[in-house]
Amino acid sequence: MNRSSTGRVLIVCTANAIRSPFVEHLLRARLAAEGYSGVRVESAGTAVRPGRPAQAQLVQLARGYGLDLESHRTRRLDESMLDPGMTVLCAANVHRRTVLDMRPELLDTTFTVREFARLLGNGAETIGDWSELVGSASRRRTRGRRGPVEDDDLVDPIRQPSSVWSEFERDAVGAVEAVVSATQRIIRKSDAGRGPLIDAAPKTRREMRALRTGKTDDSRGDAMRAGPDRG
């Protein structure tokens, strides 16, 4: 049976133990919290030992965003996961090349996570659904970019100092926030004329806790800091 592909988003990294599961779970949670159910988000890795848990430091980091990655198990990317028309968001350009080696026809719908967020940030038009949002990003990509393509990569923090983990956290959360913010331009056909589908997404762990509990915990600091101490 063919799966619906235009509503699928696959996040890809190397081991499916840090970068892609964090983006997967955070993007799914933020979209759900804002009432958008137009996509199904999954993840996989290009060089994976299947069935292994998420890296322990990531599990701890994710808890600060209300995410439970204890049950995550790694999956190896293969061609059977890549359906026509689906959106593939990669941690780095090396993963994008791997995806396109498998399925060249996904050129217009495969990006790095940060590239996708950057391209969506350039748009202002109201659109009808997720596939139109992806098409808008793809059209903007053809206009070229400034700087090396590596600027759109998410750094791999495995076995790296806390400063690199902070960089990964900042860039991953920022990219997810930009994608969620862009979905404000998606209007339900039945709600046309009523305005955006969702409000702005929470941008910090504190705002996420407030969203879940209904109150703000001012006694706990903002965890999305540039410094190495996350608390």
C-alpha positions as CSV (number, residue, x, y, z in Angstrom):
1,M,0.0,0.0,0.0
2,N,1.4,3.4,-1.0
3,R,2.0,5.8,1.9
4,S,1.0,9.5,1.7
5,S,4.3,11.2,1.0
6,T,3.5,14.9,0.8
7,G,2.7,15.0,4.5
8,R,5.8,13.1,5.5
9,V,9.0,14.8,6.8
10,L,12.1,12.6,7.3
11,I,15.0,14.1,9.3
12,V,18.4,12.5,8.4
13,C,21.8,12.6,10.1
14,T,24.6,10.0,10.5
15,A,23.9,7.8,13.5
16,N,20.3,8.8,14.2
17,A,21.4,9.2,17.8
18,I,21.8,13.0,18.3
19,R,21.0,15.4,15.6
20,S,18.1,13.9,13.7
21,P,16.1,12.5,16.7
22,F,16.4,15.9,18.5
23,V,15.1,17.8,15.5
24,E,12.4,15.1,14.8
25,H,11.0,15.1,18.3
26,L,11.3,18.9,18.8
27,L,9.6,19.7,15.4
28,R,6.8,17.2,16.1
29,A,6.2,18.6,19.6
30,R,6.2,22.2,18.5
31,L,3.9,21.7,15.6
32,A,1.5,19.6,17.7
33,A,1.6,22.3,20.5
34,E,0.6,24.9,17.9
35,G,-2.2,22.8,16.5
36,Y,-0.7,21.9,13.2
37,S,-1.1,18.3,12.2
38,G,-0.4,18.5,8.4
39,V,2.8,16.4,8.5
40,R,4.2,13.2,10.0
41,V,7.8,13.6,11.3
42,E,10.3,10.7,11.4
43,S,14.1,10.3,11.4
44,A,16.8,8.0,10.2
45,G,20.6,7.8,9.9
46,T,23.0,7.1,7.0
47,A,25.5,5.0,9.0
48,V,23.5,3.4,11.8
49,R,23.7,0.4,14.0
50,P,19.9,-0.1,14.2
51,G,18.1,-0.4,17.4
52,R,20.4,1.6,19.6
53,P,19.2,4.3,22.0
54,A,19.7,8.0,21.6
55,Q,23.0,9.3,23.0
56,A,22.6,9.9,26.8
57,Q,23.7,13.5,26.7
58,L,21.0,14.2,24.1
59,V,18.3,12.5,26.3
60,Q,19.2,14.8,29.1
61,L,19.2,17.9,26.8
62,A,15.8,16.9,25.3
63,R,14.2,16.7,28.7
64,G,14.7,20.5,29.1
65,Y,12.4,20.9,26.1
66,G,9.7,18.5,27.4
67,L,10.9,15.7,25.1
68,D,11.2,12.1,26.2
69,L,13.8,10.3,24.0
70,E,14.2,7.3,26.2
71,S,12.3,5.1,23.8
72,H,14.0,6.3,20.7
73,R,15.8,3.6,18.7
74,T,18.1,4.2,15.7
75,R,17.0,3.4,12.2
76,R,19.2,3.1,9.1
77,L,18.1,5.1,6.1
78,D,17.3,3.1,3.0
79,E,15.5,3.8,-0.3
80,S,12.2,2.2,1.0
81,M,11.8,5.2,3.4
82,L,12.1,7.8,0.6
83,D,8.7,8.3,-1.1
84,P,8.1,10.6,-4.1
85,G,7.2,14.1,-2.9
86,M,8.2,13.7,0.7
87,T,10.3,16.3,2.5
88,V,13.8,15.3,3.7
89,L,15.6,17.6,6.1
90,C,19.3,16.7,6.6
91,A,21.6,17.6,9.4
92,A,24.4,18.4,6.9
93,N,25.0,18.6,3.2
94,V,26.8,15.2,3.2
95,H,23.5,13.6,4.2
96,R,21.7,15.5,1.5
97,R,24.1,14.0,-1.1
98,T,23.4,10.5,0.3
99,V,19.7,11.0,0.0
100,L,19.9,12.3,-3.5
101,D,22.2,9.4,-4.5
102,M,19.4,7.1,-3.5
103,R,16.5,9.2,-4.9
104,P,17.6,12.0,-7.3
105,E,14.0,12.8,-8.0
106,L,13.8,14.3,-4.4
107,L,16.0,17.2,-5.4
108,D,13.3,19.8,-5.0
109,T,12.2,18.5,-1.6
110,T,15.5,17.7,0.1
111,F,17.3,20.3,2.2
112,T,19.5,20.6,5.2
113,V,17.5,21.6,8.2
114,R,19.1,25.0,8.5
115,E,18.9,25.7,4.8
116,F,15.2,24.9,4.9
117,A,14.7,27.3,7.8
118,R,16.7,30.0,6.1
119,L,14.8,29.8,2.9
120,L,11.4,29.8,4.6
121,G,12.5,32.9,6.5
122,N,12.6,34.8,3.2
123,G,8.9,34.3,2.4
124,A,5.9,36.3,3.4
125,E,3.1,34.9,1.2
126,T,0.1,32.9,2.6
127,I,0.0,29.4,1.3
128,G,-2.4,26.5,1.3
129,D,-0.5,23.5,2.7
130,W,2.8,21.9,3.6
131,S,3.7,21.0,0.0
132,E,3.2,24.6,-1.1
133,L,5.5,25.7,1.8
134,V,8.2,23.3,0.6
135,G,7.8,24.4,-3.0
136,S,8.2,28.0,-1.9
137,A,11.6,27.1,-0.2
138,S,12.7,25.2,-3.3
139,R,12.0,28.1,-5.6
140,R,14.1,30.4,-3.4
141,R,17.0,28.0,-3.4
142,T,17.4,28.5,-7.2
143,R,18.2,32.2,-6.6
144,G,21.5,31.2,-5.2
145,R,23.1,31.9,-1.8
146,R,26.0,33.6,-0.2
147,G,28.7,31.8,1.8
148,P,29.8,28.2,1.8
149,V,27.2,25.4,1.9
150,E,28.7,24.2,5.2
151,D,27.1,27.3,6.9
152,D,23.8,25.3,6.6
153,D,25.1,22.3,8.5
154,L,24.2,21.3,12.0
155,V,27.5,20.7,13.9
156,D,27.9,17.1,15.2
157,P,28.5,17.4,19.0
158,I,29.4,13.7,19.6
159,R,32.4,13.5,21.9
160,Q,32.8,17.3,21.7
161,P,33.0,19.8,24.5
162,S,30.0,21.6,26.0
163,S,30.5,24.6,23.8
164,V,29.9,22.5,20.7
165,W,26.8,21.0,22.3
166,S,25.6,24.6,23.0
167,E,26.2,25.5,19.3
168,F,24.2,22.4,18.2
169,E,21.4,23.2,20.6
170,R,21.2,26.8,19.5
171,D,21.2,26.1,15.8
172,A,18.9,23.1,15.9
173,V,16.3,24.9,18.1
174,G,16.6,28.1,16.0
175,A,16.0,26.1,12.8
176,V,13.0,24.3,14.2
177,E,11.5,27.6,15.4
178,A,11.9,29.1,12.0
179,V,10.1,26.2,10.4
180,V,7.3,26.3,12.9
181,S,7.0,30.1,12.5
182,A,6.7,29.6,8.7
183,T,3.7,27.3,9.1
184,Q,1.8,30.4,10.3
185,R,1.5,31.1,6.6
186,I,-0.4,27.9,6.1
187,I,-4.2,28.5,6.1
188,R,-6.8,25.8,6.5
189,K,-9.0,25.9,3.5
190,S,-12.0,26.0,5.8
191,D,-10.5,28.9,7.7
192,A,-9.5,31.0,4.7
193,G,-9.8,34.7,5.6
194,R,-9.5,34.1,9.4
195,G,-5.8,34.6,9.5
196,P,-2.8,32.3,10.3
197,L,-3.2,28.8,11.5
198,I,-1.0,29.1,14.5
199,D,0.6,31.7,16.8
200,A,4.3,32.1,17.2
201,A,6.0,29.0,18.8
202,P,7.7,29.1,22.1
203,K,11.4,29.7,21.7
204,T,13.0,28.5,25.0
205,R,12.7,25.6,27.5
206,R,11.0,27.9,29.9
207,E,8.3,28.9,27.4
208,M,7.8,25.2,26.6
209,R,7.3,24.4,30.3
210,A,4.9,27.3,30.6
211,L,2.9,26.0,27.6
212,R,2.7,22.5,29.2
213,T,1.9,23.7,32.8
214,G,-0.1,26.8,32.0
215,K,2.2,29.0,34.2
216,T,5.7,30.4,33.9
217,D,8.4,29.1,36.2
218,D,10.4,32.3,36.7
219,S,12.8,30.5,39.1
220,R,14.4,28.6,36.3
221,G,16.6,30.2,33.7
222,D,16.4,30.1,30.0
223,A,18.2,27.0,28.9
224,M,19.0,28.1,25.4
225,R,22.1,29.9,26.3
226,A,25.3,30.4,24.3
227,G,27.4,29.3,27.3
228,P,28.3,25.7,28.1
229,D,26.3,25.5,31.4
230,R,22.7,24.5,30.6
231,G,21.7,23.7,34.2
